[in-house]
Amino acid sequence: MNPWLGIRTSKTMVNEVTWQAGHRAAVQPMWVSGIAAAAISLAGLLFLDSPATQTVMALMACALLLVAVIYGAKVANVAAAQALVVEKPRR
């Protein structure tokens, strides 16, 4: 577990198993959103002449990344909770 970086929710911080499970679950949404945000920003810079439109495109990319971080944390939290249940089954 990394004490400074990563998806730090109460469930992902329980132990190494929950940390790994949460981050494995969040990898795909984070990569997809990062690539999409880069494409949006690049398209705005290369194909649009208006600075105002370029600014809007950059803000859209930032908003996409913010939504992705929130969604990634939710997915990671669910996966970490499931890993915790598997690790400590109910009796």
PDB file of N, CA, C and O in Angstrom:
ATOM      1  N   MET A   1       0.838  -1.180   0.000  1.00  0.00           N
ATOM      2  CA  MET A   1       0.000   0.000   0.000  1.00  0.00           C
ATOM      3  C   MET A   1       0.880   1.239   0.000  1.00  0.00           C
ATOM      4  O   MET A   1       1.947   1.275   0.614  1.00  0.00           O
ATOM      5  N   ASN A   2       0.411   2.227  -0.690  1.00  0.00           N
ATOM      6  CA  ASN A   2       1.136   3.484  -0.770  1.00  0.00           C
ATOM      7  C   ASN A   2       0.444   4.498   0.150  1.00  0.00           C
ATOM      8  O   ASN A   2      -0.740   4.777  -0.037  1.00  0.00           O
ATOM      9  N   PRO A   3       1.147   5.046   1.124  1.00  0.00           N
ATOM     10  CA  PRO A   3       0.497   5.966   2.061  1.00  0.00           C
ATOM     11  C   PRO A   3       0.208   7.353   1.481  1.00  0.00           C
ATOM     12  O   PRO A   3      -0.508   8.135   2.107  1.00  0.00           O
ATOM     13  N   TRP A   4       0.748   7.676   0.302  1.00  0.00           N
ATOM     14  CA  TRP A   4       0.563   9.019  -0.250  1.00  0.00           C
ATOM     15  C   TRP A   4      -0.232   9.048  -1.546  1.00  0.00           C
ATOM     16  O   TRP A   4      -0.977   9.999  -1.785  1.00  0.00           O
ATOM     17  N   LEU A   5      -0.093   8.031  -2.384  1.00  0.00           N
ATOM     18  CA  LEU A   5      -0.730   8.039  -3.693  1.00  0.00           C
ATOM     19  C   LEU A   5      -1.644   6.838  -3.855  1.00  0.00           C
ATOM     20  O   LEU A   5      -1.466   5.813  -3.197  1.00  0.00           O
ATOM     21  N   GLY A   6      -2.617   6.973  -4.730  1.00  0.00           N
ATOM     22  CA  GLY A   6      -3.511   5.869  -5.019  1.00  0.00           C
ATOM     23  C   GLY A   6      -4.919   6.183  -4.588  1.00  0.00           C
ATOM     24  O   GLY A   6      -5.222   7.289  -4.141  1.00  0.00           O
ATOM     25  N   ILE A   7      -5.767   5.203  -4.728  1.00  0.00           N
ATOM     26  CA  ILE A   7      -7.169   5.349  -4.346  1.00  0.00           C
ATOM     27  C   ILE A   7      -7.264   5.004  -2.871  1.00  0.00           C
ATOM     28  O   ILE A   7      -7.219   3.838  -2.480  1.00  0.00           O
ATOM     29  N   ARG A   8      -7.394   6.035  -2.073  1.00  0.00           N
ATOM     30  CA  ARG A   8      -7.330   5.884  -0.624  1.00  0.00           C
ATOM     31  C   ARG A   8      -8.726   6.010  -0.018  1.00  0.00           C
ATOM     32  O   ARG A   8      -9.102   7.072   0.477  1.00  0.00           O
ATOM     33  N   THR A   9      -9.484   4.928  -0.060  1.00  0.00           N
ATOM     34  CA  THR A   9     -10.781   4.894   0.609  1.00  0.00           C
ATOM     35  C   THR A   9     -10.645   4.014   1.852  1.00  0.00           C
ATOM     36  O   THR A   9      -9.638   3.332   2.044  1.00  0.00           O
ATOM     37  N   SER A  10     -11.664   4.046   2.675  1.00  0.00           N
ATOM     38  CA  SER A  10     -11.599   3.250   3.905  1.00  0.00           C
ATOM     39  C   SER A  10     -11.485   1.751   3.600  1.00  0.00           C
ATOM     40  O   SER A  10     -10.861   1.009   4.359  1.00  0.00           O
ATOM     41  N   LYS A  11     -12.078   1.314   2.505  1.00  0.00           N
ATOM     42  CA  LYS A  11     -12.024  -0.116   2.177  1.00  0.00           C
ATOM     43  C   LYS A  11     -10.722  -0.503   1.480  1.00  0.00           C
ATOM     44  O   LYS A  11     -10.200  -1.591   1.722  1.00  0.00           O
ATOM     45  N   THR A  12     -10.188   0.362   0.622  1.00  0.00           N
ATOM     46  CA  THR A  12      -8.932   0.001  -0.057  1.00  0.00           C
ATOM     47  C   THR A  12      -7.743   0.060   0.893  1.00  0.00           C
ATOM     48  O   THR A  12      -6.712  -0.559   0.631  1.00  0.00           O
ATOM     49  N   MET A  13      -7.872   0.791   1.984  1.00  0.00           N
ATOM     50  CA  MET A  13      -6.755   0.943   2.921  1.00  0.00           C
ATOM     51  C   MET A  13      -6.745  -0.122   4.030  1.00  0.00           C
ATOM     52  O   MET A  13      -5.917  -0.051   4.938  1.00  0.00           O
ATOM     53  N   VAL A  14      -7.644  -1.094   3.968  1.00  0.00           N
ATOM     54  CA  VAL A  14      -7.713  -2.106   5.028  1.00  0.00           C
ATOM     55  C   VAL A  14      -6.434  -2.938   5.079  1.00  0.00           C
ATOM     56  O   VAL A  14      -5.824  -3.088   6.138  1.00  0.00           O
ATOM     57  N   ASN A  15      -6.036  -3.474   3.934  1.00  0.00           N
ATOM     58  CA  ASN A  15      -4.818  -4.288   3.888  1.00  0.00           C
ATOM     59  C   ASN A  15      -4.324  -4.370   2.444  1.00  0.00           C
ATOM     60  O   ASN A  15      -4.911  -3.767   1.545  1.00  0.00           O
ATOM     61  N   GLU A  16      -3.259  -5.108   2.232  1.00  0.00           N
ATOM     62  CA  GLU A  16      -2.659  -5.210   0.900  1.00  0.00           C
ATOM     63  C   GLU A  16      -3.599  -5.870  -0.101  1.00  0.00           C
ATOM     64  O   GLU A  16      -3.615  -5.487  -1.271  1.00  0.00           O
ATOM     65  N   VAL A  17      -4.381  -6.854   0.337  1.00  0.00           N
ATOM     66  CA  VAL A  17      -5.300  -7.554  -0.569  1.00  0.00           C
ATOM     67  C   VAL A  17      -6.368  -6.601  -1.086  1.00  0.00           C
ATOM     68  O   VAL A  17      -6.647  -6.577  -2.284  1.00  0.00           O
ATOM     69  N   THR A  18      -6.967  -5.818  -0.199  1.00  0.00           N
ATOM     70  CA  THR A  18      -8.014  -4.884  -0.628  1.00  0.00           C
ATOM     71  C   THR A  18      -7.425  -3.756  -1.476  1.00  0.00           C
ATOM     72  O   THR A  18      -8.066  -3.291  -2.418  1.00  0.00           O
ATOM     73  N   TRP A  19      -6.217  -3.316  -1.150  1.00  0.00           N
ATOM     74  CA  TRP A  19      -5.533  -2.288  -1.931  1.00  0.00           C
ATOM     75  C   TRP A  19      -5.330  -2.765  -3.370  1.00  0.00           C
ATOM     76  O   TRP A  19      -5.649  -2.053  -4.322  1.00  0.00           O
ATOM     77  N   GLN A  20      -4.795  -3.976  -3.514  1.00  0.00           N
ATOM     78  CA  GLN A  20      -4.534  -4.515  -4.849  1.00  0.00           C
ATOM     79  C   GLN A  20      -5.833  -4.744  -5.623  1.00  0.00           C
ATOM     80  O   GLN A  20      -5.915  -4.420  -6.807  1.00  0.00           O
ATOM     81  N   ALA A  21      -6.840  -5.298  -4.961  1.00  0.00           N
ATOM     82  CA  ALA A  21      -8.115  -5.569  -5.632  1.00  0.00           C
ATOM     83  C   ALA A  21      -8.766  -4.275  -6.114  1.00  0.00           C
ATOM     84  O   ALA A  21      -9.269  -4.206  -7.235  1.00  0.00           O
ATOM     85  N   GLY A  22      -8.753  -3.275  -5.279  1.00  0.00           N
ATOM     86  CA  GLY A  22      -9.345  -1.997  -5.657  1.00  0.00           C
ATOM     87  C   GLY A  22      -8.636  -1.346  -6.828  1.00  0.00           C
ATOM     88  O   GLY A  22      -9.280  -0.849  -7.752  1.00  0.00           O
ATOM     89  N   HIS A  23      -7.325  -1.346  -6.795  1.00  0.00           N
ATOM     90  CA  HIS A  23      -6.577  -0.708  -7.867  1.00  0.00           C
ATOM     91  C   HIS A  23      -6.644  -1.508  -9.167  1.00  0.00           C
ATOM     92  O   HIS A  23      -6.638  -0.923 -10.250  1.00  0.00           O
ATOM     93  N   ARG A  24      -6.706  -2.818  -9.077  1.00  0.00           N
ATOM     94  CA  ARG A  24      -6.889  -3.631 -10.290  1.00  0.00           C
ATOM     95  C   ARG A  24      -8.223  -3.307 -10.947  1.00  0.00           C
ATOM     96  O   ARG A  24      -8.312  -3.230 -12.172  1.00  0.00           O
ATOM     97  N   ALA A  25      -9.257  -3.119 -10.139  1.00  0.00           N
ATOM     98  CA  ALA A  25     -10.590  -2.834 -10.677  1.00  0.00           C
ATOM     99  C   ALA A  25     -10.665  -1.445 -11.308  1.00  0.00           C
ATOM    100  O   ALA A  25     -11.433  -1.234 -12.246  1.00  0.00           O
ATOM    101  N   ALA A  26      -9.887  -0.511 -10.810  1.00  0.00           N
ATOM    102  CA  ALA A  26      -9.959   0.876 -11.299  1.00  0.00           C
ATOM    103  C   ALA A  26      -9.033   1.159 -12.478  1.00  0.00           C
ATOM    104  O   ALA A  26      -9.090   2.250 -13.046  1.00  0.00           O
ATOM    105  N   VAL A  27      -8.193   0.220 -12.854  1.00  0.00           N
ATOM    106  CA  VAL A  27      -7.218   0.472 -13.926  1.00  0.00           C
ATOM    107  C   VAL A  27      -7.904   0.797 -15.246  1.00  0.00           C
ATOM    108  O   VAL A  27      -7.571   1.798 -15.880  1.00  0.00           O
ATOM    109  N   GLN A  28      -8.841  -0.015 -15.663  1.00  0.00           N
ATOM    110  CA  GLN A  28      -9.450   0.179 -16.977  1.00  0.00           C
ATOM    111  C   GLN A  28     -10.201   1.511 -17.089  1.00  0.00           C
ATOM    112  O   GLN A  28      -9.971   2.243 -18.052  1.00  0.00           O
ATOM    113  N   PRO A  29     -11.085   1.855 -16.153  1.00  0.00           N
ATOM    114  CA  PRO A  29     -11.758   3.151 -16.310  1.00  0.00           C
ATOM    115  C   PRO A  29     -10.792   4.335 -16.295  1.00  0.00           C
ATOM    116  O   PRO A  29     -11.017   5.330 -16.984  1.00  0.00           O
ATOM    117  N   MET A  30      -9.731   4.230 -15.519  1.00  0.00           N
ATOM    118  CA  MET A  30      -8.782   5.335 -15.452  1.00  0.00           C
ATOM    119  C   MET A  30      -7.997   5.477 -16.768  1.00  0.00           C
ATOM    120  O   MET A  30      -7.783   6.593 -17.243  1.00  0.00           O
ATOM    121  N   TRP A  31      -7.574   4.367 -17.346  1.00  0.00           N
ATOM    122  CA  TRP A  31      -6.856   4.430 -18.619  1.00  0.00           C
ATOM    123  C   TRP A  31      -7.765   4.952 -19.730  1.00  0.00           C
ATOM    124  O   TRP A  31      -7.364   5.818 -20.507  1.00  0.00           O
ATOM    125  N   VAL A  32      -8.962   4.435 -19.803  1.00  0.00           N
ATOM    126  CA  VAL A  32      -9.893   4.860 -20.858  1.00  0.00           C
ATOM    127  C   VAL A  32     -10.170   6.358 -20.754  1.00  0.00           C
ATOM    128  O   VAL A  32     -10.156   7.064 -21.762  1.00  0.00           O
ATOM    129  N   SER A  33     -10.418   6.837 -19.557  1.00  0.00           N
ATOM    130  CA  SER A  33     -10.717   8.263 -19.389  1.00  0.00           C
ATOM    131  C   SER A  33      -9.483   9.121 -19.671  1.00  0.00           C
ATOM    132  O   SER A  33      -9.607  10.212 -20.228  1.00  0.00           O
ATOM    133  N   GLY A  34      -8.324   8.653 -19.301  1.00  0.00           N
ATOM    134  CA  GLY A  34      -7.109   9.403 -19.582  1.00  0.00           C
ATOM    135  C   GLY A  34      -6.857   9.542 -21.077  1.00  0.00           C
ATOM    136  O   GLY A  34      -6.501  10.619 -21.555  1.00  0.00           O
ATOM    137  N   ILE A  35      -7.042   8.463 -21.804  1.00  0.00           N
ATOM    138  CA  ILE A  35      -6.856   8.505 -23.251  1.00  0.00           C
ATOM    139  C   ILE A  35      -7.917   9.391 -23.899  1.00  0.00           C
ATOM    140  O   ILE A  35      -7.610  10.174 -24.798  1.00  0.00           O
ATOM    141  N   ALA A  36      -9.173   9.267 -23.441  1.00  0.00           N
ATOM    142  CA  ALA A  36     -10.247  10.095 -23.986  1.00  0.00           C
ATOM    143  C   ALA A  36     -10.003  11.570 -23.698  1.00  0.00           C
ATOM    144  O   ALA A  36     -10.211  12.413 -24.571  1.00  0.00           O
ATOM    145  N   ALA A  37      -9.568  11.891 -22.489  1.00  0.00           N
ATOM    146  CA  ALA A  37      -9.297  13.291 -22.141  1.00  0.00           C
ATOM    147  C   ALA A  37      -8.150  13.849 -22.974  1.00  0.00           C
ATOM    148  O   ALA A  37      -8.201  14.998 -23.415  1.00  0.00           O
ATOM    149  N   ALA A  38      -7.126  13.048 -23.189  1.00  0.00           N
ATOM    150  CA  ALA A  38      -6.010  13.490 -24.030  1.00  0.00           C
ATOM    151  C   ALA A  38      -6.477  13.712 -25.465  1.00  0.00           C
ATOM    152  O   ALA A  38      -6.071  14.686 -26.100  1.00  0.00           O
ATOM    153  N   ALA A  39      -7.317  12.831 -25.982  1.00  0.00           N
ATOM    154  CA  ALA A  39      -7.825  12.972 -27.343  1.00  0.00           C
ATOM    155  C   ALA A  39      -8.692  14.223 -27.478  1.00  0.00           C
ATOM    156  O   ALA A  39      -8.589  14.945 -28.470  1.00  0.00           O
ATOM    157  N   ILE A  40      -9.538  14.480 -26.492  1.00  0.00           N
ATOM    158  CA  ILE A  40     -10.378  15.676 -26.523  1.00  0.00           C
ATOM    159  C   ILE A  40      -9.515  16.933 -26.518  1.00  0.00           C
ATOM    160  O   ILE A  40      -9.747  17.852 -27.303  1.00  0.00           O
ATOM    161  N   SER A  41      -8.531  16.974 -25.643  1.00  0.00           N
ATOM    162  CA  SER A  41      -7.650  18.141 -25.557  1.00  0.00           C
ATOM    163  C   SER A  41      -6.860  18.336 -26.841  1.00  0.00           C
ATOM    164  O   SER A  41      -6.752  19.451 -27.353  1.00  0.00           O
ATOM    165  N   LEU A  42      -6.316  17.258 -27.351  1.00  0.00           N
ATOM    166  CA  LEU A  42      -5.527  17.334 -28.579  1.00  0.00           C
ATOM    167  C   LEU A  42      -6.386  17.766 -29.767  1.00  0.00           C
ATOM    168  O   LEU A  42      -5.965  18.588 -30.582  1.00  0.00           O
ATOM    169  N   ALA A  43      -7.580  17.210 -29.856  1.00  0.00           N
ATOM    170  CA  ALA A  43      -8.492  17.601 -30.941  1.00  0.00           C
ATOM    171  C   ALA A  43      -8.826  19.086 -30.839  1.00  0.00           C
ATOM    172  O   ALA A  43      -8.874  19.780 -31.854  1.00  0.00           O
ATOM    173  N   GLY A  44      -9.052  19.568 -29.646  1.00  0.00           N
ATOM    174  CA  GLY A  44      -9.339  20.985 -29.466  1.00  0.00           C
ATOM    175  C   GLY A  44      -8.182  21.866 -29.888  1.00  0.00           C
ATOM    176  O   GLY A  44      -8.382  22.918 -30.496  1.00  0.00           O
ATOM    177  N   LEU A  45      -6.982  21.443 -29.571  1.00  0.00           N
ATOM    178  CA  LEU A  45      -5.806  22.250 -29.923  1.00  0.00           C
ATOM    179  C   LEU A  45      -5.477  22.201 -31.414  1.00  0.00           C
ATOM    180  O   LEU A  45      -5.074  23.208 -31.997  1.00  0.00           O
ATOM    181  N   LEU A  46      -5.645  21.047 -32.022  1.00  0.00           N
ATOM    182  CA  LEU A  46      -5.234  20.884 -33.409  1.00  0.00           C
ATOM    183  C   LEU A  46      -6.284  21.332 -34.429  1.00  0.00           C
ATOM    184  O   LEU A  46      -5.936  21.863 -35.483  1.00  0.00           O
ATOM    185  N   PHE A  47      -7.550  21.122 -34.123  1.00  0.00           N
ATOM    186  CA  PHE A  47      -8.583  21.310 -35.145  1.00  0.00           C
ATOM    187  C   PHE A  47      -9.495  22.505 -34.917  1.00  0.00           C
ATOM    188  O   PHE A  47     -10.321  22.818 -35.775  1.00  0.00           O
ATOM    189  N   LEU A  48      -9.368  23.165 -33.804  1.00  0.00           N
ATOM    190  CA  LEU A  48     -10.233  24.306 -33.535  1.00  0.00           C
ATOM    191  C   LEU A  48      -9.397  25.575 -33.447  1.00  0.00           C
ATOM    192  O   LEU A  48      -8.362  25.605 -32.780  1.00  0.00           O
ATOM    193  N   ASP A  49      -9.852  26.615 -34.123  1.00  0.00           N
ATOM    194  CA  ASP A  49      -9.085  27.857 -34.162  1.00  0.00           C
ATOM    195  C   ASP A  49      -9.447  28.827 -33.043  1.00  0.00           C
ATOM    196  O   ASP A  49      -8.641  29.687 -32.687  1.00  0.00           O
ATOM    197  N   SER A  50     -10.613  28.703 -32.502  1.00  0.00           N
ATOM    198  CA  SER A  50     -11.082  29.651 -31.494  1.00  0.00           C
ATOM    199  C   SER A  50     -10.504  29.324 -30.116  1.00  0.00           C
ATOM    200  O   SER A  50     -10.670  28.204 -29.632  1.00  0.00           O
ATOM    201  N   PRO A  51      -9.829  30.285 -29.478  1.00  0.00           N
ATOM    202  CA  PRO A  51      -9.317  30.040 -28.127  1.00  0.00           C
ATOM    203  C   PRO A  51     -10.430  29.709 -27.122  1.00  0.00           C
ATOM    204  O   PRO A  51     -10.224  28.925 -26.195  1.00  0.00           O
ATOM    205  N   ALA A  52     -11.579  30.296 -27.311  1.00  0.00           N
ATOM    206  CA  ALA A  52     -12.693  30.010 -26.400  1.00  0.00           C
ATOM    207  C   ALA A  52     -13.135  28.552 -26.533  1.00  0.00           C
ATOM    208  O   ALA A  52     -13.404  27.884 -25.534  1.00  0.00           O
ATOM    209  N   THR A  53     -13.207  28.072 -27.755  1.00  0.00           N
ATOM    210  CA  THR A  53     -13.594  26.670 -27.982  1.00  0.00           C
ATOM    211  C   THR A  53     -12.526  25.728 -27.465  1.00  0.00           C
ATOM    212  O   THR A  53     -12.839  24.674 -26.912  1.00  0.00           O
ATOM    213  N   GLN A  54     -11.266  26.099 -27.641  1.00  0.00           N
ATOM    214  CA  GLN A  54     -10.177  25.279 -27.115  1.00  0.00           C
ATOM    215  C   GLN A  54     -10.249  25.200 -25.593  1.00  0.00           C
ATOM    216  O   GLN A  54     -10.001  24.146 -25.008  1.00  0.00           O
ATOM    217  N   THR A  55     -10.585  26.303 -24.963  1.00  0.00           N
ATOM    218  CA  THR A  55     -10.729  26.324 -23.504  1.00  0.00           C
ATOM    219  C   THR A  55     -11.861  25.418 -23.059  1.00  0.00           C
ATOM    220  O   THR A  55     -11.738  24.681 -22.080  1.00  0.00           O
ATOM    221  N   VAL A  56     -12.969  25.481 -23.791  1.00  0.00           N
ATOM    222  CA  VAL A  56     -14.112  24.613 -23.457  1.00  0.00           C
ATOM    223  C   VAL A  56     -13.723  23.147 -23.598  1.00  0.00           C
ATOM    224  O   VAL A  56     -14.094  22.325 -22.760  1.00  0.00           O
ATOM    225  N   MET A  57     -12.988  22.814 -24.638  1.00  0.00           N
ATOM    226  CA  MET A  57     -12.559  21.424 -24.838  1.00  0.00           C
ATOM    227  C   MET A  57     -11.633  20.977 -23.700  1.00  0.00           C
ATOM    228  O   MET A  57     -11.754  19.857 -23.205  1.00  0.00           O
ATOM    229  N   ALA A  58     -10.714  21.847 -23.288  1.00  0.00           N
ATOM    230  CA  ALA A  58      -9.812  21.505 -22.183  1.00  0.00           C
ATOM    231  C   ALA A  58     -10.594  21.323 -20.887  1.00  0.00           C
ATOM    232  O   ALA A  58     -10.304  20.417 -20.105  1.00  0.00           O
ATOM    233  N   LEU A  59     -11.585  22.184 -20.659  1.00  0.00           N
ATOM    234  CA  LEU A  59     -12.415  22.034 -19.457  1.00  0.00           C
ATOM    235  C   LEU A  59     -13.249  20.755 -19.506  1.00  0.00           C
ATOM    236  O   LEU A  59     -13.468  20.113 -18.479  1.00  0.00           O
ATOM    237  N   MET A  60     -13.712  20.389 -20.698  1.00  0.00           N
ATOM    238  CA  MET A  60     -14.439  19.119 -20.832  1.00  0.00           C
ATOM    239  C   MET A  60     -13.527  17.941 -20.501  1.00  0.00           C
ATOM    240  O   MET A  60     -13.954  16.987 -19.849  1.00  0.00           O
ATOM    241  N   ALA A  61     -12.289  18.004 -20.943  1.00  0.00           N
ATOM    242  CA  ALA A  61     -11.329  16.934 -20.640  1.00  0.00           C
ATOM    243  C   ALA A  61     -11.084  16.860 -19.132  1.00  0.00           C
ATOM    244  O   ALA A  61     -11.017  15.768 -18.569  1.00  0.00           O
ATOM    245  N   CYS A  62     -10.952  18.004 -18.485  1.00  0.00           N
ATOM    246  CA  CYS A  62     -10.760  18.019 -17.021  1.00  0.00           C
ATOM    247  C   CYS A  62     -11.971  17.452 -16.299  1.00  0.00           C
ATOM    248  O   CYS A  62     -11.827  16.699 -15.336  1.00  0.00           O
ATOM    249  N   ALA A  63     -13.168  17.812 -16.763  1.00  0.00           N
ATOM    250  CA  ALA A  63     -14.393  17.286 -16.161  1.00  0.00           C
ATOM    251  C   ALA A  63     -14.469  15.772 -16.337  1.00  0.00           C
ATOM    252  O   ALA A  63     -14.870  15.058 -15.418  1.00  0.00           O
ATOM    253  N   LEU A  64     -14.091  15.289 -17.499  1.00  0.00           N
ATOM    254  CA  LEU A  64     -14.069  13.843 -17.742  1.00  0.00           C
ATOM    255  C   LEU A  64     -13.129  13.148 -16.773  1.00  0.00           C
ATOM    256  O   LEU A  64     -13.464  12.098 -16.225  1.00  0.00           O
ATOM    257  N   LEU A  65     -11.961  13.726 -16.559  1.00  0.00           N
ATOM    258  CA  LEU A  65     -11.004  13.122 -15.628  1.00  0.00           C
ATOM    259  C   LEU A  65     -11.538  13.128 -14.195  1.00  0.00           C
ATOM    260  O   LEU A  65     -11.345  12.161 -13.458  1.00  0.00           O
ATOM    261  N   LEU A  66     -12.203  14.200 -13.803  1.00  0.00           N
ATOM    262  CA  LEU A  66     -12.779  14.269 -12.456  1.00  0.00           C
ATOM    263  C   LEU A  66     -13.846  13.197 -12.265  1.00  0.00           C
ATOM    264  O   LEU A  66     -13.871  12.511 -11.243  1.00  0.00           O
ATOM    265  N   VAL A  67     -14.726  13.058 -13.254  1.00  0.00           N
ATOM    266  CA  VAL A  67     -15.760  12.017 -13.178  1.00  0.00           C
ATOM    267  C   VAL A  67     -15.113  10.637 -13.136  1.00  0.00           C
ATOM    268  O   VAL A  67     -15.573   9.758 -12.407  1.00  0.00           O
ATOM    269  N   ALA A  68     -14.051  10.442 -13.909  1.00  0.00           N
ATOM    270  CA  ALA A  68     -13.365   9.144 -13.936  1.00  0.00           C
ATOM    271  C   ALA A  68     -12.725   8.822 -12.595  1.00  0.00           C
ATOM    272  O   ALA A  68     -12.744   7.669 -12.164  1.00  0.00           O
ATOM    273  N   VAL A  69     -12.162   9.814 -11.934  1.00  0.00           N
ATOM    274  CA  VAL A  69     -11.555   9.579 -10.620  1.00  0.00           C
ATOM    275  C   VAL A  69     -12.628   9.179  -9.606  1.00  0.00           C
ATOM    276  O   VAL A  69     -12.424   8.269  -8.801  1.00  0.00           O
ATOM    277  N   ILE A  70     -13.758   9.859  -9.653  1.00  0.00           N
ATOM    278  CA  ILE A  70     -14.852   9.515  -8.726  1.00  0.00           C
ATOM    279  C   ILE A  70     -15.382   8.115  -9.029  1.00  0.00           C
ATOM    280  O   ILE A  70     -15.599   7.316  -8.118  1.00  0.00           O
ATOM    281  N   TYR A  71     -15.590   7.824 -10.316  1.00  0.00           N
ATOM    282  CA  TYR A  71     -16.069   6.493 -10.700  1.00  0.00           C
ATOM    283  C   TYR A  71     -15.030   5.419 -10.357  1.00  0.00           C
ATOM    284  O   TYR A  71     -15.381   4.349  -9.860  1.00  0.00           O
ATOM    285  N   GLY A  72     -13.761   5.706 -10.624  1.00  0.00           N
ATOM    286  CA  GLY A  72     -12.700   4.753 -10.301  1.00  0.00           C
ATOM    287  C   GLY A  72     -12.623   4.460  -8.816  1.00  0.00           C
ATOM    288  O   GLY A  72     -12.391   3.319  -8.415  1.00  0.00           O
ATOM    289  N   ALA A  73     -12.818   5.491  -7.994  1.00  0.00           N
ATOM    290  CA  ALA A  73     -12.817   5.277  -6.545  1.00  0.00           C
ATOM    291  C   ALA A  73     -13.999   4.418  -6.121  1.00  0.00           C
ATOM    292  O   ALA A  73     -13.872   3.572  -5.236  1.00  0.00           O
ATOM    293  N   LYS A  74     -15.147   4.636  -6.752  1.00  0.00           N
ATOM    294  CA  LYS A  74     -16.326   3.821  -6.418  1.00  0.00           C
ATOM    295  C   LYS A  74     -16.102   2.361  -6.808  1.00  0.00           C
ATOM    296  O   LYS A  74     -16.396   1.455  -6.029  1.00  0.00           O
ATOM    297  N   VAL A  75     -15.583   2.139  -8.008  1.00  0.00           N
ATOM    298  CA  VAL A  75     -15.304   0.772  -8.477  1.00  0.00           C
ATOM    299  C   VAL A  75     -14.263   0.108  -7.577  1.00  0.00           C
ATOM    300  O   VAL A  75     -14.397  -1.063  -7.221  1.00  0.00           O
ATOM    301  N   ALA A  76     -13.235   0.859  -7.215  1.00  0.00           N
ATOM    302  CA  ALA A  76     -12.182   0.325  -6.346  1.00  0.00           C
ATOM    303  C   ALA A  76     -12.731  -0.028  -4.974  1.00  0.00           C
ATOM    304  O   ALA A  76     -12.358  -1.048  -4.395  1.00  0.00           O
ATOM    305  N   ASN A  77     -13.611   0.806  -4.459  1.00  0.00           N
ATOM    306  CA  ASN A  77     -14.195   0.555  -3.145  1.00  0.00           C
ATOM    307  C   ASN A  77     -15.033  -0.723  -3.146  1.00  0.00           C
ATOM    308  O   ASN A  77     -14.968  -1.519  -2.209  1.00  0.00           O
ATOM    309  N   VAL A  78     -15.813  -0.907  -4.198  1.00  0.00           N
ATOM    310  CA  VAL A  78     -16.640  -2.118  -4.309  1.00  0.00           C
ATOM    311  C   VAL A  78     -15.750  -3.354  -4.412  1.00  0.00           C
ATOM    312  O   VAL A  78     -15.995  -4.354  -3.737  1.00  0.00           O
ATOM    313  N   ALA A  79     -14.722  -3.287  -5.252  1.00  0.00           N
ATOM    314  CA  ALA A  79     -13.818  -4.437  -5.411  1.00  0.00           C
ATOM    315  C   ALA A  79     -13.079  -4.740  -4.116  1.00  0.00           C
ATOM    316  O   ALA A  79     -12.882  -5.906  -3.771  1.00  0.00           O
ATOM    317  N   ALA A  80     -12.670  -3.702  -3.400  1.00  0.00           N
ATOM    318  CA  ALA A  80     -11.978  -3.912  -2.129  1.00  0.00           C
ATOM    319  C   ALA A  80     -12.917  -4.545  -1.105  1.00  0.00           C
ATOM    320  O   ALA A  80     -12.506  -5.423  -0.346  1.00  0.00           O
ATOM    321  N   ALA A  81     -14.153  -4.112  -1.081  1.00  0.00           N
ATOM    322  CA  ALA A  81     -15.128  -4.703  -0.154  1.00  0.00           C
ATOM    323  C   ALA A  81     -15.358  -6.174  -0.485  1.00  0.00           C
ATOM    324  O   ALA A  81     -15.459  -7.001   0.421  1.00  0.00           O
ATOM    325  N   GLN A  82     -15.442  -6.505  -1.761  1.00  0.00           N
ATOM    326  CA  GLN A  82     -15.611  -7.900  -2.162  1.00  0.00           C
ATOM    327  C   GLN A  82     -14.390  -8.729  -1.790  1.00  0.00           C
ATOM    328  O   GLN A  82     -14.526  -9.873  -1.358  1.00  0.00           O
ATOM    329  N   ALA A  83     -13.213  -8.169  -1.953  1.00  0.00           N
ATOM    330  CA  ALA A  83     -11.986  -8.876  -1.582  1.00  0.00           C
ATOM    331  C   ALA A  83     -11.936  -9.111  -0.079  1.00  0.00           C
ATOM    332  O   ALA A  83     -11.440 -10.141   0.376  1.00  0.00           O
ATOM    333  N   LEU A  84     -12.443  -8.169   0.684  1.00  0.00           N
ATOM    334  CA  LEU A  84     -12.460  -8.310   2.136  1.00  0.00           C
ATOM    335  C   LEU A  84     -13.416  -9.418   2.558  1.00  0.00           C
ATOM    336  O   LEU A  84     -13.121 -10.172   3.487  1.00  0.00           O
ATOM    337  N   VAL A  85     -14.553  -9.523   1.887  1.00  0.00           N
ATOM    338  CA  VAL A  85     -15.520 -10.592   2.194  1.00  0.00           C
ATOM    339  C   VAL A  85     -14.927 -11.947   1.859  1.00  0.00           C
ATOM    340  O   VAL A  85     -15.096 -12.904   2.615  1.00  0.00           O
ATOM    341  N   VAL A  86     -14.232 -12.036   0.731  1.00  0.00           N
ATOM    342  CA  VAL A  86     -13.606 -13.305   0.319  1.00  0.00           C
ATOM    343  C   VAL A  86     -12.499 -13.673   1.307  1.00  0.00           C
ATOM    344  O   VAL A  86     -12.325 -14.841   1.653  1.00  0.00           O
ATOM    345  N   GLU A  87     -11.760 -12.669   1.750  1.00  0.00           N
ATOM    346  CA  GLU A  87     -10.659 -12.935   2.669  1.00  0.00           C
ATOM    347  C   GLU A  87     -11.154 -13.365   4.044  1.00  0.00           C
ATOM    348  O   GLU A  87     -10.557 -14.234   4.680  1.00  0.00           O
ATOM    349  N   LYS A  88     -12.250 -12.753   4.503  1.00  0.00           N
ATOM    350  CA  LYS A  88     -12.799 -13.074   5.818  1.00  0.00           C
ATOM    351  C   LYS A  88     -14.257 -13.519   5.651  1.00  0.00           C
ATOM    352  O   LYS A  88     -15.166 -12.717   5.860  1.00  0.00           O
ATOM    353  N   PRO A  89     -14.490 -14.758   5.286  1.00  0.00           N
ATOM    354  CA  PRO A  89     -15.859 -15.212   5.064  1.00  0.00           C
ATOM    355  C   PRO A  89     -16.673 -15.188   6.366  1.00  0.00           C
ATOM    356  O   PRO A  89     -16.148 -15.371   7.464  1.00  0.00           O
ATOM    357  N   ARG A  90     -17.975 -14.954   6.191  1.00  0.00           N
ATOM    358  CA  ARG A  90     -18.865 -14.944   7.347  1.00  0.00           C
ATOM    359  C   ARG A  90     -19.071 -16.362   7.847  1.00  0.00           C
ATOM    360  O   ARG A  90     -19.013 -17.319   7.075  1.00  0.00           O
ATOM    361  N   ARG A  91     -19.312 -16.489   9.149  1.00  0.00           N
ATOM    362  CA  ARG A  91     -19.509 -17.830   9.733  1.00  0.00           C
ATOM    363  C   ARG A  91     -20.924 -18.016  10.157  1.00  0.00           C
ATOM    364  O   ARG A  91     -21.281 -19.077  10.669  1.00  0.00           O
TER     365      ARG A  91
END
